[in-house]
Amino acid sequence: EHAIRDLDSSLVGSEMCIRDRCIACLFFPIKSDAQNEIDALRYSQSIYGPTARSMSMGGAFGALGGDFSVLSTNPAGIGVYRSSEFTVSVGSISRNTNSEFQGQTWDDNKFNITLGNLGLVLVKTNTERDANWKQLSFAIGHNRTNDLGTNSYFQGRNFNNSMTDYFAERVNLDGGASPSELSSFYPFDASLAYQTFLIDPHPNIPNNYVSIIPDGDILQSRTVTSKGSQGEFSFALGANYRNKFNFGISFAFPNIKYEEEAIFEETDTDDSVINADSTADFKSMRYTQLLKTTSNGFNAKFGVIYRLTDGIRLGAAYHTPTWYNMSDVYVTSMRSIVNNTEYYDVSPDGAYGYKLHTPMKFVGSVAFIFSKKGLLSFEYEYSDLTSMKLKANDYSFNNENQTIDNIYTKNGHVFRGGAEIRLERLSLRAGGAYYNSPFNKKVIPGDDFDQHVISFAGGIGYKVKNFTLDLAYSYSERSEFYRAYNLLNEEVPGTGIDRIDHRIMLTTGVRF
């Protein structure tokens, strides 16, 4: 088997890759590590504010209505409309990341132009004086619910271990595998490490492996470039009952588009990494992971708004889980320089289909309206993040779902609030939102995994006759924590990532 690997490496040289073999022309139906609790959380959280008015008030429109954003929060707000409207929102997001690793800090930035919403609301008014049902409304369109693109980078020295330790340990903990079996069971990681001479067979334990890097003392870095978004195409029905109740229901077809390139590198910068028998002189390795995720799903939302008095409105909404059909395609590659020779290997093209169920949500809201002078609005959202579930026909996801149940909180809270002051044709707005940490603090204590989100916003609106123009700015920040790999009996340094988003949104609307 060593001879076979040596023959392969001699044929590969520095440019030709093993991917050119026939086996790599196929799409492997093998699950990779890409489908896990991190992905479940990424696609289960929404940052509302697809229109400028809703963004500037922190997304707190559940008891107000009359804005196209309510299709994604409380569809009863469609029943508040008194006339038909066409609306479109365009904006931008600038996402800044600050990463801290081993005492060093690194900054990166990503900028995107976004389409916040595109929607149409049609209203039919009942002209009968004593009619109980005053208006019926129908709405159709698209709301953007999350921005997924991020650029980040970190670099620092690790004196204790290497990712190659993880590749070896993963195989060993699974019970081992012969070198000829690695490409079947570990085509996206350990097999690449073996083919590029980063792990070797254990000298004493059959079918086990050891890293060629004995004690760490290497420079590690990771570069991530990702892009994508979440949104939902919805249609909704709303009704106004005796100017006292508004009812609404929406049916949504969410979609996800996400692409990520992650490059993890290790380098021996001072020629100190030589294994015990001095036969493997490690210089560098580069592990590249490419992932593309697409998805379509379905959910429904039900809502009601009750006018307690002319100045007080109460709102409530229920969101079913979103049932996603997920599709991942991915490929990984490994490049190393060992003994002054460059080796390269690439995995087959992987493809995997699975399902994701996000949590149901309950939303309560209250709004205080001060005639034509202004208003205050508050909203609370609850979800149980442990109810996220991954499923597939050919894989149980038991370990991943158990991890979801263990590390995430049953009490996901979101608080939103906003205010508006009206000055004839002008409106001034401000708001904010707070999302608590998704992690169960009893299981994962400390600040590293806090990851709460806090945002502040403001905006201005102008209305003349049937035309409205709204502009909003939102500032939000969150802290994240990341480990490139984990080892059973060794501490792996993690990376703290502070993320700041600057969003701008411009919405135009025409009522008719």
Summary of the structure (lengths in Angstrom):
residues: 512
radius of gyration: 26.8
end to end distance: 75.9
largest distance: 94.8
contacts: 1825
relative contact order: 0.19
helix: 15%
strand: 54%
